[in-house]
Amino acid sequence: MIRDRGGRLRGRLSDIPVRSDEDAPDMSVAVDARADRAGELGRYWPAVLACFVTAIFGWGFGFSGTSVYLAELQRLHGWSRGLIGAAITTYYLAGAVCMVLINSALRWLGPGRWLGPGRLLAAGTVLLGLGATLFSRSEHAWQLFGAAVAMALGWAGCTTTAIPTALAMYFERQRGLAISLALNGASAAGFMVGPVLVVLSQSIGVGNAVPLTALALLTVVLPVIRLGLREPPQPAFLPCGSDNTLFTDWRILGTWRFWSLALPFALGLSAQVGLLVHLVSLLLPHIGADGAAIGLAVTSIAAIGGRLALATVIDRLPQRLASALSFTTQAGAVFLMLLFPDQAAALYAGCIVFGLSVGNVITFPALIVQREYPARLFGAVIGLNTAVGQFSFALAPAFLGIVRDLTGGYLAVLLVCIALELGAAVVILAGARFAGASTA
């Protein structure tokens, strides 16, 4: 018998009898052997598909859709962009708090009870769709903030924390590949949900466009989740008993190991989200509206391509070093745009290089946690790490906007983004001595 990374005993295939009698082989063992050769992805691809469609819904209504809500509600009611933006910031900050509770939700209501990973993602999508509907149909400004809380609960239940935690119950050796493929749904949402909301909002109003689109997607997403995320094969992966109290979860915050992971990704995500929010405003004066649209498109395409290209080897890479390289290349891309602001080719190249790492920045934390923490703490650490990152990037667009207003241009903004990315690379490497650790 051998022990896996989670400390569970597993028998070698050779230790299991393969014949029921002298002449007839045990065909179930042969099937298991073929499944092992096929790999985890060959067995559990329905779980990846379920998480992929969940990511499309989650990022579609919880990220891409926010720019549509802001523009349409401002046009419809005349509310200030600052007011609507404050409600959206409230949504992200409340979502950061809710992220911490995902691990506890899976503990208290986990496999064997009424709520497993599939039902958690399903509940998250429904809540997010409901919250987005309430947000888009708000008649009074105060209603935006109530809807933001509902959206936050849904966002936490179907995105950055919930998806890696769910897949961790199915995948061990190919976890990085599975998470990378599933989170491509976040990039696909920019093509599939955002444009639909824009077009429908112009014809039937945002208050009708959001619920109709959400309902149409849910008729696909919920059945796929139901079929793809059945009882997970690794229920022991979930924390239990005294190993998974809220005290244990919060005690993680007092360790350098955690902050050597959380801080760099908070810095990197702040630069990444902040730059993406300001990207159109940055590009417009130099290459016009058509050029800015192309810049957005190539950034999104590069994000998908970068994640797919890295997915095949991501499980074999030194994760902290690969993360540092991602941060550094993003800093280089921003520096390129800073050096040649009036050259379209340089701006497009910067968008492409920057985009190549956009998707992977949200994939690496789960893989680092897998290597450096025991399995019982996976969900707790991921939840806390995501909460710290989301709290940071929720404030980043406003902070960079203030920097832009104070300096009268985007030069200082780009310098701040470069500093954040390089700082993230330094800190993630400083924590490399924890790589391979097996205890918290």
Helices and strands as residue ranges (DSSP letters): E 2-3, E 9-10, G 13-15, H 27-38, H 40-59, I 60-64, H 65-77, H 81-108, H 117-136, H 141-158, H 162-168, H 175-192, H 194-204, H 206-228, G 235-237, G 241-244, H 246-251, G 252-254, H 256-311, G 314-316, H 319-339, H 344-356, G 360-362, H 364-372, G 375-377, H 378-407, H 411-430, G 432-434
